[in-house]
Amino acid sequence: MNLSNEFINTLIKICIGFEVFTAIVGTIFFYKYKNVKFLRYFIFFIWYVAFNELVGLYIKLDGGVNAIIHNIYNAVNFTFFLLLYRYYFKNNKNKKLALYFSIIYLSSFIINGFFENYIEEYQRLPYILGALFLVISILLYFFEILNSEQVLNAKKNLLIWISFGLLIYFVGNLPFRILRNYYIELTDATVLLLVNITLTVIMNTCFIIGFIWSDKKQQY
């Protein structure tokens, strides 16, 4: 797929703008979840994401390599969410599993640094592991919700909407990342970029719906 660099950069800017908008909406409705343990830190995370993307774009447009920015982001992203779900799991086995996932992911991230230059290269195996672990954790969280009274008010639960957004993003993104990393000749980097932008917008839309629709009194 042949798209001009100018058009691609415009799409990236729109996507980042949407992420900033999501952070602003999250800030406006922060009063709903500011007293909710652990979940209240989500607002700091999404502002970090927006800032990270802006810095990454600046480096890219300046002709630099922004791999290190995204690699650090991935480490923060997967660790934050795996620990988030560990906190909200009711089942002790699931809590232990999420902890093991966190340890394995961080270990792979550190070990992989001996084989790939994180300053110049995007991480591969650690990303795939982190995405798989997060998808599994989200599905386990959904199973717990379905087997509890919380399912009656699920649409008012902010974490449910966050989980929907994350699940859509990683289930949609992961196959393309695997193909791009290990079967480069079969994939087009432009297609991967367009898929990533589309999924990012969908994910952040879920976040925004959650901020607006969630109930301040809803138990998480």
N, C-alpha and C positions, 0 to 999 in steps of 0.2 A: 504494500500500500504506500503510495507516494503522496506525502503531505508536506507542504512547505514548513520550514523551521519556524517561520513567523506564526503560522496557523497553530502549530503544535505548542509554541510558547504561549499563545493566547489562551488555548485550552487549559494549560497548566496554571496560568494566572487566574482564570475563572475558578478552577478547582480549589486553589489555595484561598481565593476570596471567599468561597463557600465555607471552607474550614474556619476561617476567621469569623464569618457570620454565625456559624454554629457555636463557637466559643462565646460570642457576644450574647446569643440567646441563652446559653447555659448560665452565663453570669446574671442575666436578668431574672431567671427563675431559680437562682441559687438558694433562695430562701426556702424552697421546698425540701431541699435535701442537705442543707448546711449542717444539720444536727444528726445526720445519718452516718454512723461510723464507717470509715473506709471509703464509702461511695462519695462522700463529700470531697475527696481528693481528686475526683474525676474532673472537676473544673480546672484544676491546675494542670492536669494531664492534657486536656484538649487545647489549653492555651500554649502549652509546651509544643504540641503537635503543630499548631498554626505558626508559632515562632520558628520552629525547626524547618518547616517547609519554606518559609520566607527566606531564611538564611541559605538553605540549599539552592533555591532559585537564584539568589543573588550570586552565589559562587558559580553556578552553572552559566549564567549570562555573562559573567566576568571571564569565562573561559577556563575556570578551574574544575577540579574533580571533587564532587560532593559526596563520594562514597562513605567517608568517615561519618558525615552527618547522619546519613540514613542507617548506617550500621549501629551507631549509638542509639538512634531512635528505636530500632528493632529490639535492642537489648532492654531498653526502658519499657517499651510497649508490651512485649510478651511477659516480662517479669511482673509488671504492674497488674495485668489482667489475670494471670495465673494466681497471684496472691489474692486478688480481689475475689475470685471465685472460691478459693480456699476458705476465705473468711465467711462467705455466705453459704457454703455447703453445710447441710445439717448432718449428713451421713459422715461418720468419722473415716470410713474407708475412702470416701471421695476427698476428704480433707488431706489425708495422707498422700493420695494419688496426685493431687494438685501440687503438693510440696515436692514430691519426687520429680514431677514434670519440671518444676522451677529449677531444681538442682541439676537435672540432666541437661536442660536447655542452657543454663549458664555455664555448665562445664563444657558443653559442645562449643559455645561461643568463645570461651577462653582457649580451648585446645585448637580450634580452627584457626586462631590467630597465628599459629606456628606454620600453617600451610597456605594461608591467604593473607595478603597485605590489606588490612582493613582500611588503610588510608586511601588506597587506589582501587580496591576491588570490592564489589558488593558481596556480602556473605551469601552462601548457598545453603549448605546443609543445616546450619543453625536456624535459618529462616524457615526451612521446610519443617524441621522438628518443632519449632515454636508454634507454627501455624497448626500443625496436626494436634499438638497438645492442647492448644487453645480451643480448637473445634470440639475435641473430645470433652473438655471441661464444660463448654457451653451446653453440649447435649446432655451431660450428666446433670447440670443445673436445671435444664428444662424438665428432665425426668423427675427430679425432686419436686419441682413446682406442680407438675401434673398429678403427683401423688400427695398433694397437700391442699389445705383449704385456701392457700394463696392463689390457686388457679381461678377462683371465683372473681378476683379483682386483678387479674394478671395485666389487663390493658392499662391499669393505673399505676403499674410498677415500673419505675424508671429503669431499673436494671434489666427488665424483660426487653425493653426497647433497645437498650444498649447491646444486649445479647443478640437480638435479631439483626441489628446492623453489623456487628462483628461477624456473625455466622455467614450472612450473605456475602460479605466482603471476602472472607478467607476461603469459603467453599468455591466462590467464583474465581478468585485470584490464584489459588494454589496450583491448579492444573497447568495454567499458563506459565507460572514461575518454574515449575518442574520442566516443562517443555523447553522453555527459554534457557534454562541452566544446563540441561543435559542433551538437548536435541536442537542445538542452535540453528542448524540448516533447515529445520522444519518450521521455524517460527519467524515472525516478523516483529521487530522491536516496536514498530508503530502500533501494531495490533495490541500488543501487551500494554502499551501506554494508554491506548483508548479504553481498553477493558479496565485498567486500574483507575482511570479518571471516572468512568461510569460507576464503578463499584464504590469508589470513595464518596461520590455524590449521594448514592443510595444509602450508604452507611450513615453519613452525616444527616441525611433526611430522617432516618430512624431516630437518631439522637435528638434532633429538634422536636419531633413528635413526642418523644418521651419527656423532654423538658416541659413542653406545653401541656400535655395531657395527664402527666403523672399527678398523683394525689399526695399532698403534703403529709397526710395521715397514713398513707399506705405503708404497711410493714414490709421490709425487704428481707 
